[in-house]
């Protein structure tokens, strides 16, 4: 038995779509990345060293940078909070 057709609104009316129809089969967008010779060489070196695609190398680099920047922001916020909390002690020690 095949799954039921789904109803999709079209111009105010529900129109049936076949069970095999999917409107969200591509959940991400493609992107063109232009690289200079230096970046191309670095990409090729990393592709060979890690055995993954160029896309995977770029993805890992972007995620690593985002994680590092998020970490820096968290450490800075934590340091500010601790400096506020212990400001009297730090002042007495002569570090502020």
WOZIUR-V26053 format. One record per helix or strand of 2 or more residues. SS is the DSSP state (helix for helix, strand for strand). FROM is the first residue (numbers start at 1). LEN is the number of residues. Records with the same first field share a line. If there is no record, write none. Layout:
# WOZIUR-V26053
SS: FROM-LEN / FROM-LEN
This chain:
# WOZIUR-V26053
strand: 6-5 / 13-5
helix: 37-14 / 54-32 / 87-7
